[in-house]
Amino acid sequence: MIDLFSKESITLDDLREQLRRNDFTTMPVGDKRKYNPDELEMHSYISGLMDEKWQENAKAMGQKHPSSCYSGDFPTELLRDRLEGIVTDNVIAILNDETALNNIMENIVNPALENGVDGDECLDNTVNALMKTVDFETMLKLSEEFTADSDFNENKAQNFPKIDHARKWNHSRSKTKTVSYEGLNREIANDTMRVEEQAIANADYESCSDMDRQICVLLMQKYLEQHKAIFQNVSQVRISNRVNGNNTHK
């Protein structure tokens, strides 16, 4: 990102363009098992500072529930954990590199301190810019709209987003229905059969004489009247498809 430091001001578009050209979110995350005790302590401290600012900004950007409600599979939690790991790894690497540390202190940290820049505010602005660069808000909206069972923390009591998810997908009156793969395959097979049967029927009908066509129409009218009566008798039956199979609720 050297080219960005030559600009008088860096815009969000600049940051997103830099991300597009050099996606730092794909950087590998270090193995904490290889850290020595001092590095592990520093890792915990740095990630804790970043996590605090992340949670504050996430709430301001529309996250209604704390991260403790979600599992590590929830997309925004997966992103947070990865970015915290990347940032923490790089800070530890800088602390272990005397030349890099001196350059950063001389060119960034010391001038900021001399100008009275508040460290906490600087960290908050940095995390905020990072979250906006990766478009956290859009990811959050999509993640909350299309949830999966594995997105939630099973060990948290009164997990309201998990409860909302269950109601959305599994309630018998839910407008959004889930079906099993087996049920979906049966529906696809039935639809294919109906299309084939209709094509054959159309071909046969076109080849019929006028009298045969009239007979077909009369038979079809009688068939529809019979089935209309059947449908009226079962109009109160409600069918709810569930992930683990089809259950019928009366």
C-alpha positions in Angstrom: 0.0 0.0 0.0 3.0 2.3 -0.5 1.2 4.2 -3.2 -1.6 5.2 -0.8 0.8 7.0 1.6 1.7 9.6 -1.1 -1.9 10.8 -1.1 -3.0 13.8 1.0 -6.1 11.9 1.9 -7.1 8.3 1.5 -10.8 7.6 0.5 -12.8 4.5 1.0 -12.7 4.0 -2.7 -8.9 4.1 -2.6 -8.9 1.4 0.1 -11.4 -0.8 -1.8 -9.4 -0.5 -5.0 -6.3 -1.5 -3.1 -8.1 -4.5 -1.7 -9.3 -5.5 -5.2 -5.7 -5.4 -6.5 -4.2 -6.9 -3.4 -6.6 -8.9 -1.3 -4.9 -9.1 2.1 -7.8 -11.2 3.5 -6.3 -14.2 1.8 -3.0 -13.9 3.7 -2.2 -17.1 5.7 -2.8 -17.0 9.5 0.0 -18.1 11.7 -0.1 -21.2 13.8 -0.4 -20.1 17.4 1.2 -23.3 18.6 4.5 -22.1 17.2 4.5 -18.9 19.3 6.6 -18.7 22.5 4.9 -17.7 25.8 5.7 -14.0 25.3 4.3 -14.0 21.8 1.1 -15.8 22.9 0.6 -13.2 25.6 1.1 -10.4 23.0 -1.3 -12.2 20.6 -4.0 -12.4 23.2 -3.5 -8.7 24.1 -3.5 -7.4 20.5 -6.5 -9.5 19.4 -8.4 -8.4 22.5 -7.9 -4.7 21.7 -9.0 -5.2 18.1 -12.0 -7.3 19.0 -13.2 -4.6 21.4 -13.2 -2.1 18.6 -14.7 -4.6 16.1 -17.7 -5.3 18.4 -18.3 -1.5 18.9 -18.2 -0.8 15.2 -20.2 -3.9 14.3 -23.0 -2.7 16.5 -22.9 0.8 14.9 -23.1 -0.9 11.5 -26.3 -2.8 12.3 -25.3 -6.0 14.1 -28.2 -6.4 16.6 -26.8 -9.4 18.6 -23.4 -10.0 20.2 -20.8 -12.2 18.6 -21.3 -14.8 21.3 -24.6 -15.7 19.7 -22.8 -17.0 16.6 -20.5 -19.8 15.8 -17.2 -19.5 14.0 -19.0 -20.5 10.8 -21.1 -17.4 10.7 -19.6 -15.3 7.8 -18.9 -12.1 9.7 -17.5 -14.0 12.6 -15.3 -16.0 10.2 -14.1 -12.7 8.7 -13.5 -11.1 12.1 -11.5 -14.0 13.4 -9.3 -14.1 10.2 -8.6 -10.4 10.1 -7.7 -10.3 13.8 -5.3 -13.2 13.2 -3.7 -11.5 10.2 -3.3 -8.2 12.0 -2.0 -9.8 15.2 0.5 -12.0 13.3 1.9 -8.9 11.5 2.2 -6.9 14.7 4.1 -9.7 16.3 6.3 -10.0 13.2 7.1 -6.3 13.4 7.9 -6.5 17.1 10.4 -9.2 16.3 12.0 -7.2 13.5 14.1 -4.4 15.0 14.5 -2.5 11.7 10.8 -2.6 10.8 9.8 -1.6 14.4 12.2 1.4 14.4 10.9 2.6 11.0 7.3 2.4 12.1 8.1 4.2 15.4 10.0 6.9 13.6 7.7 7.5 10.7 4.2 6.8 12.1 4.0 6.4 15.9 6.3 9.2 17.2 4.8 11.8 14.8 1.3 10.8 15.9 2.2 11.1 19.5 3.8 14.5 18.9 0.6 15.7 17.2 -1.5 14.6 20.2 -3.2 11.7 18.4 -5.2 9.6 20.8 -4.2 6.0 20.5 -7.6 4.6 21.3 -9.2 6.8 18.7 -6.6 5.9 16.2 -7.3 2.2 16.7 -11.0 2.7 16.5 -10.6 4.6 13.2 -8.3 1.9 11.8 -10.7 -0.9 12.6 -13.6 1.1 11.3 -11.8 1.7 8.0 -10.9 -2.0 7.8 -14.5 -3.1 8.3 -15.8 -0.6 5.7 -13.1 -1.7 3.2 -14.2 -5.3 3.3 -17.9 -4.1 3.2 -18.8 -5.6 6.6 -22.4 -4.1 6.4 -23.3 -5.9 3.2 -21.9 -9.2 4.4 -23.8 -8.8 7.7 -27.1 -8.2 5.9 -26.7 -11.2 3.6 -25.5 -13.4 6.5 -28.5 -12.5 8.6 -30.9 -13.1 5.8 -29.6 -16.4 4.7 -28.7 -18.2 7.9 -27.8 -21.9 8.4 -28.1 -24.1 11.5 -24.3 -24.2 11.9 -24.2 -20.4 12.1 -25.2 -20.3 15.8 -23.5 -21.0 19.2 -25.2 -24.1 20.5 -23.9 -23.5 24.0 -25.5 -20.0 24.5 -28.7 -19.9 26.5 -31.5 -17.6 25.2 -29.8 -17.3 21.8 -32.4 -15.0 20.1 -31.0 -15.0 16.5 -30.9 -18.8 16.7 -34.5 -18.9 17.8 -35.5 -16.5 15.0 -33.7 -18.8 12.5 -35.6 -21.8 13.7 -38.9 -20.0 13.5 -38.1 -18.7 10.0 -37.3 -22.0 8.5 -39.2 -24.6 10.5 -42.5 -23.0 11.7 -45.5 -24.6 10.0 -46.9 -21.2 9.0 -43.5 -19.9 7.7 -43.6 -18.5 4.2 -40.1 -19.8 3.7 -40.1 -23.6 3.5 -37.3 -26.0 3.6 -37.4 -29.4 1.9 -35.2 -32.5 2.1 -33.0 -33.4 -0.8 -35.0 -36.6 -1.2 -38.2 -34.6 -1.4 -36.7 -32.2 -3.9 -35.5 -35.0 -6.1 -39.0 -36.5 -6.1 -40.5 -33.2 -7.1 -38.1 -32.8 -10.0 -38.8 -36.3 -11.2 -42.5 -35.7 -11.0 -42.2 -32.4 -12.9 -40.2 -34.1 -15.6 -42.9 -36.9 -15.9 -45.7 -34.3 -16.1 -43.9 -32.4 -18.9 -43.3 -35.6 -20.9 -47.0 -36.7 -20.4 -48.2 -33.3 -21.5 -46.1 -33.4 -24.6 -47.5 -36.9 -25.5 -51.0 -35.8 -24.8 -50.7 -32.7 -27.0 -49.3 -34.8 -29.8 -52.2 -37.3 -29.5 -54.8 -34.5 -29.3 -53.5 -32.9 -32.5 -53.9 -36.2 -34.4 -57.5 -36.8 -33.2 -60.5 -36.3 -35.4 -63.1 -33.6 -34.5 -65.4 -36.1 -32.8 -62.5 -37.6 -30.8 -61.5 -34.1 -29.6 -65.1 -33.4 -28.4 -65.1 -36.7 -26.5 -61.7 -35.7 -24.9 -63.0 -32.4 -23.8 -66.1 -33.9 -22.2 -64.1 -36.5 -20.4 -61.7 -33.8 -19.1 -64.5 -31.7 -17.8 -65.9 -34.6 -15.9 -62.4 -35.4 -14.5 -62.0 -31.8 -13.3 -65.4 -31.7 -11.6 -64.6 -34.9 -9.7 -61.2 -33.7 -8.5 -62.6 -30.3 -7.6 -64.9 -32.0 -5.1 -62.0 -34.0 -3.7 -59.9 -30.8 -3.2 -62.7 -29.0 -1.4 -62.9 -31.9 1.1 -59.2 -31.6 2.0 -58.9 -27.8 1.8 -58.0 -27.6 5.5 -55.0 -29.9 5.3 -51.7 -28.0 5.7 -48.4 -29.5 4.6 -45.1 -28.4 6.1 -41.8 -29.5 4.6 -38.9 -29.8 6.9 -35.2 -30.4 6.5 -35.4 -33.9 8.0 -38.3 -35.0 5.8 -41.9 -34.1 5.1 -44.2 -33.9 8.1 -48.0 -33.3 7.8 -49.7 -31.0 10.4 -53.5 -31.1 10.7 
